[in-house]
């Protein structure tokens, strides 16, 4: 499972449709659909049902959604924290010892 697959899942949930999610993520629909199918295969359960009105979240998708959002939030928090630690003022560190 990749962050990209999780982001795709969350985007489809939030947008309610594959077309709008693809537009939001700046990708075409076929790769987005492939990512969703790969995620469903890995999780072992369908997450969505296509309806005339868009994508409907199935029970497995409803259970996965809060965890998916937490995963993405934790990733974002870690990136912010580590970028704050590695400030440009610190420089590359001390030079290697001479031999």
C-alpha positions as CSV (number, residue, x, y, z in Angstrom):
1,X,0.0,0.0,0.0
2,X,1.4,3.4,-1.0
3,X,0.7,6.9,0.2
4,X,-0.4,7.6,-3.4
5,X,-3.1,4.9,-3.2
6,X,-4.3,6.2,0.2
7,X,-4.4,9.8,-1.2
8,X,-6.4,8.5,-4.1
9,X,-8.9,6.8,-1.9
10,X,-9.4,9.8,0.3
11,X,-9.7,12.1,-2.8
12,X,-12.4,9.9,-4.2
13,X,-14.3,9.9,-0.9
14,X,-14.1,13.6,-0.6
15,X,-14.9,14.4,-4.2
16,X,-17.6,11.7,-4.5
17,X,-16.6,10.8,-8.1
18,X,-13.6,9.4,-9.9
19,X,-13.6,12.2,-12.5
20,X,-13.4,15.0,-9.9
21,X,-10.8,13.1,-7.8
22,X,-8.7,12.6,-10.9
23,X,-8.9,16.3,-11.7
24,X,-8.0,17.2,-8.2
25,X,-5.0,14.9,-8.2
26,X,-3.9,16.0,-11.7
27,X,-4.0,12.5,-13.1
28,X,-6.3,10.8,-15.7
29,X,-9.1,8.4,-14.7
30,X,-7.5,5.1,-15.8
31,X,-4.5,5.3,-13.5
32,X,-6.7,6.5,-10.6
33,X,-9.0,3.5,-11.1
34,X,-6.0,1.2,-11.2
35,X,-4.7,2.6,-7.9
36,X,-8.1,2.0,-6.3
37,X,-8.3,-1.5,-7.6
38,X,-4.8,-2.3,-6.4
39,X,-5.6,-0.9,-2.9
40,X,-8.8,-3.0,-2.8
41,X,-6.9,-6.1,-3.8
42,X,-4.3,-5.5,-1.1
43,X,-6.9,-4.8,1.5
44,X,-8.9,-7.8,0.4
45,X,-12.2,-5.9,0.2
46,X,-14.1,-3.6,-2.1
47,X,-14.1,0.0,-0.8
48,X,-16.6,1.6,-3.3
49,X,-19.6,0.9,-5.4
50,X,-20.2,2.9,-8.5
51,X,-23.6,4.4,-8.7
52,X,-25.2,6.8,-11.2
53,X,-24.5,9.6,-8.8
54,X,-20.8,8.7,-8.2
55,X,-18.9,6.5,-5.9
56,X,-20.6,5.1,-2.8
57,X,-18.5,4.1,0.2
58,X,-19.0,0.4,1.2
59,X,-18.6,-0.8,4.8
60,X,-14.9,-1.7,4.3
61,X,-14.3,1.8,2.9
62,X,-16.1,3.4,5.9
63,X,-13.8,1.5,8.3
64,X,-10.7,2.3,6.3
65,X,-11.4,6.1,5.9
66,X,-10.5,7.3,9.4
67,X,-7.3,5.2,9.4
68,X,-6.4,6.5,5.9
69,X,-6.8,10.1,7.1
70,X,-4.6,9.4,10.2
71,X,-1.9,7.8,8.0
72,X,-1.7,10.8,5.8
73,X,-1.8,13.2,8.8
74,X,1.0,11.3,10.5
75,X,3.1,11.4,7.3
76,X,2.5,15.2,7.0
77,X,3.3,15.7,10.7
78,X,6.5,13.7,10.4
79,X,7.6,15.7,7.3
80,X,6.9,19.0,9.0
81,X,8.8,18.0,12.1
82,X,11.8,16.7,10.3
83,X,12.0,19.6,8.0
84,X,12.0,21.9,11.1
85,X,14.9,19.9,12.6
86,X,17.0,20.0,9.4
87,X,17.1,23.8,9.2
88,X,19.4,25.4,6.7
89,X,21.2,27.3,9.5
90,X,22.6,24.1,10.8
91,X,24.6,23.4,7.7
92,X,25.9,20.1,6.5
93,X,27.6,19.2,9.8
94,X,31.3,19.1,10.7
95,X,33.9,18.1,8.1
96,X,35.1,14.5,8.1
97,X,38.3,13.8,10.2
98,X,41.6,13.9,8.4
99,X,43.7,10.8,8.1
